[in-house]
Amino acid sequence: NTNALDVNVASDGPVGASCKTVTVNAQGASGADITVDNASGGVTVMAASTTRCGAVIKNNGTAAMRCSPSGQTPSATVGSLLDPKDTLILGLEGQQLWRCFRTTGTSTTAGVDEAVP
């Protein structure tokens, strides 16, 4: 598990050296963690952005959740499983819209850090 987004990448790396700003919880109310419940189609935790260099999606709650990019619909059985305190690290695939869905009867929260130019 990791709790930080490293934006100090080499200039020959996959995301380039121009990525120097981190945006936290852009989809959350006033930057707060995003509540992930069982909304049909999943909860959008990260909107699509062609300028995003990378991102992390963290499960900051106490229940498991599944997350998936556009083109897949997360559900209790579909998507990348994130147990409490797990982190999904994304490179350029983080440019897609990402949605999450709780896997139990209890909602959880997602924290999202996005690296942008």
MILUMLUM-793414 format. One record per residue (C-alpha): residue in three letters; x, y, z. Coordinates in nm, 3 decimals, decimal comma, padded with zeros to 5 digits. Example, Ala and Ser with C-alpha at 12.3 -4.5 7.8 and 13.67 -1.06 7.14 Angstrom:
BEGIN
+-----+---------+---------+---------+
! res !      c1 !      c2 !      c3 !
+-----+---------+---------+---------+
! Ala !  01,230 ! -00,450 !  00,780 !
! Ser !  01,367 ! -00,106 !  00,714 !
+-----+---------+---------+---------+
% end
This chain:
BEGIN
+-----+---------+---------+---------+
! res !      c1 !      c2 !      c3 !
+-----+---------+---------+---------+
! Asn !  00,000 !  00,000 !  00,000 !
! Thr !  00,111 !  00,353 ! -00,066 !
! Asn ! -00,029 !  00,679 !  00,062 !
! Ala !  00,146 !  00,929 ! -00,162 !
! Leu !  00,161 !  01,014 ! -00,530 !
! Asp !  00,516 !  01,061 ! -00,653 !
! Val !  00,515 !  01,337 ! -00,914 !
! Asn !  00,895 !  01,357 ! -00,935 !
! Val !  00,929 !  01,152 ! -01,253 !
! Ala !  01,225 !  01,139 ! -01,487 !
! Ser !  01,199 !  01,335 ! -01,810 !
! Asp !  01,226 !  01,012 ! -02,005 !
! Gly !  00,961 !  00,842 ! -01,793 !
! Pro !  00,614 !  00,748 ! -01,915 !
! Val !  00,443 !  01,063 ! -01,790 !
! Gly !  00,709 !  01,328 ! -01,845 !
! Ala !  00,858 !  01,587 ! -01,613 !
! Ser !  00,587 !  01,850 ! -01,662 !
! Cys !  00,355 !  01,681 ! -01,414 !
! Lys !  00,416 !  01,885 ! -01,098 !
! Thr !  00,078 !  01,951 ! -00,938 !
! Val ! -00,139 !  01,717 ! -00,733 !
! Thr ! -00,515 !  01,765 ! -00,714 !
! Val ! -00,685 !  01,591 ! -00,422 !
! Asn ! -01,044 !  01,462 ! -00,442 !
! Ala ! -01,157 !  01,681 ! -00,733 !
! Gln ! -01,489 !  01,491 ! -00,735 !
! Gly ! -01,538 !  01,528 ! -00,359 !
! Ala ! -01,737 !  01,809 ! -00,197 !
! Ser ! -01,481 !  02,077 ! -00,106 !
! Gly ! -01,199 !  01,825 ! -00,156 !
! Ala ! -01,338 !  01,572 !  00,092 !
! Asp ! -01,319 !  01,197 !  00,042 !
! Ile ! -01,582 !  01,059 ! -00,194 !
! Thr ! -01,856 !  00,835 ! -00,053 !
! Val ! -01,871 !  00,508 ! -00,244 !
! Asp ! -02,208 !  00,338 ! -00,217 !
! Asn ! -02,407 !  00,097 ! -00,434 !
! Ala ! -02,533 !  00,353 ! -00,689 !
! Ser ! -02,622 !  00,190 ! -01,019 !
! Gly ! -02,320 !  00,211 ! -01,252 !
! Gly ! -02,085 !  00,309 ! -00,970 !
! Val ! -01,978 !  00,640 ! -00,818 !
! Thr ! -01,752 !  00,859 ! -01,030 !
! Val ! -01,433 !  00,911 ! -00,831 !
! Met ! -01,230 !  01,058 ! -01,118 !
! Ala ! -01,357 !  01,231 ! -01,432 !
! Ala ! -01,176 !  01,171 ! -01,762 !
! Ser ! -00,883 !  01,405 ! -01,833 !
! Thr ! -00,636 !  01,384 ! -02,121 !
! Thr ! -00,389 !  01,604 ! -01,930 !
! Arg ! -00,367 !  01,382 ! -01,619 !
! Cys ! -00,023 !  01,221 ! -01,583 !
! Gly ! -00,113 !  00,964 ! -01,321 !
! Ala ! -00,334 !  00,906 ! -01,019 !
! Val ! -00,396 !  00,695 ! -00,712 !
! Ile ! -00,733 !  00,580 ! -00,582 !
! Lys ! -00,724 !  00,494 ! -00,212 !
! Asn ! -00,988 !  00,312 ! -00,010 !
! Asn ! -00,996 !  00,531 !  00,302 !
! Gly ! -01,302 !  00,361 !  00,449 !
! Thr ! -01,372 !  00,041 !  00,638 !
! Ala ! -01,543 ! -00,166 !  00,366 !
! Ala ! -01,411 ! -00,310 !  00,040 !
! Met ! -01,486 ! -00,149 ! -00,297 !
! Arg ! -01,425 ! -00,230 ! -00,663 !
! Cys ! -01,313 !  00,030 ! -00,918 !
! Ser ! -01,299 !  00,025 ! -01,297 !
! Pro ! -01,229 !  00,260 ! -01,587 !
! Ser ! -01,475 !  00,379 ! -01,849 !
! Gly ! -01,589 !  00,090 ! -02,063 !
! Gln ! -01,646 ! -00,132 ! -01,760 !
! Thr ! -01,919 ! -00,099 ! -01,500 !
! Pro ! -01,804 ! -00,169 ! -01,145 !
! Ser ! -02,021 ! -00,386 ! -00,924 !
! Ala ! -01,983 ! -00,603 ! -00,615 !
! Thr ! -01,799 ! -00,857 ! -00,835 !
! Val ! -01,653 ! -00,653 ! -01,126 !
! Gly ! -01,354 ! -00,420 ! -01,109 !
! Ser ! -01,025 ! -00,397 ! -00,924 !
! Leu ! -01,082 ! -00,497 ! -00,561 !
! Leu ! -00,961 ! -00,245 ! -00,304 !
! Asp ! -00,985 ! -00,361 !  00,055 !
! Pro ! -00,978 ! -00,093 !  00,328 !
! Lys ! -00,655 !  00,111 !  00,308 !
! Asp ! -00,557 ! -00,042 ! -00,033 !
! Thr ! -00,436 !  00,187 ! -00,311 !
! Leu ! -00,468 !  00,153 ! -00,688 !
! Ile ! -00,177 !  00,323 ! -00,865 !
! Leu ! -00,252 !  00,446 ! -01,218 !
! Gly ! -00,028 !  00,582 ! -01,491 !
! Leu ! -00,173 !  00,711 ! -01,815 !
! Glu ! -00,466 !  00,470 ! -01,780 !
! Gly ! -00,569 !  00,718 ! -01,510 !
! Gln ! -00,675 !  00,955 ! -01,788 !
! Gln ! -00,999 !  00,760 ! -01,818 !
! Leu ! -01,311 !  00,816 ! -01,611 !
! Trp ! -01,298 !  00,588 ! -01,304 !
! Arg ! -01,594 !  00,469 ! -01,099 !
! Cys ! -01,614 !  00,264 ! -00,780 !
! Phe ! -01,883 !  00,049 ! -00,615 !
! Arg ! -01,900 ! -00,087 ! -00,260 !
! Thr ! -01,883 ! -00,465 ! -00,230 !
! Thr ! -02,074 ! -00,505 !  00,097 !
! Gly ! -02,381 ! -00,356 !  00,262 !
! Thr ! -02,168 ! -00,075 !  00,404 !
! Ser ! -02,057 !  00,233 !  00,212 !
! Thr ! -01,690 !  00,331 !  00,215 !
! Thr ! -01,486 !  00,635 !  00,109 !
! Ala ! -01,234 !  00,690 ! -00,169 !
! Gly ! -00,948 !  00,936 ! -00,171 !
! Val ! -00,811 !  01,033 ! -00,512 !
! Asp ! -00,483 !  01,211 ! -00,585 !
! Glu ! -00,433 !  01,322 ! -00,945 !
! Ala ! -00,102 !  01,435 ! -01,094 !
! Val ! -00,152 !  01,712 ! -01,349 !
! Pro !  00,073 !  01,962 ! -01,533 !
+-----+---------+---------+---------+
% end
